[in-house]
């Protein structure tokens, strides 16, 4: 048993580090826009914490935006989403989801959204 552990020690450390980075990245709050269109410019997202403007492009029927880590945010920091017929403003206190799915129709108009909280708890 210990011979196997010694033999694969370096490999297991590398796998553990890679898996930790992946889990750390995947558990960032994410907004995913779903649309029947396969590719298109959807709009932009502005984050007052980082001051960065990100453009949203549909690729394979989705546009994914990972929210910057919120531990350095002040209470009045926010994210503004600007798309056709869907504008949303999220403050630090509003970002208590793991995944926000926003569904759009063929023309890019808002239909509905769902939130997935941590540990698979859902809310509308």
Secondary structure, DSSP 8 states (H G I E B T S, - for coil): -HHHHHHTHHHHHHHHHHHHHHHHHHTS-EEEEE-S-SEEEEEEEEETTT--EEEEEEETTEEEEE---STT--TT-EEEEEETTEEEEEEGGG---SEEEEEE-TTS-EEEEEEE-GGG-EE-
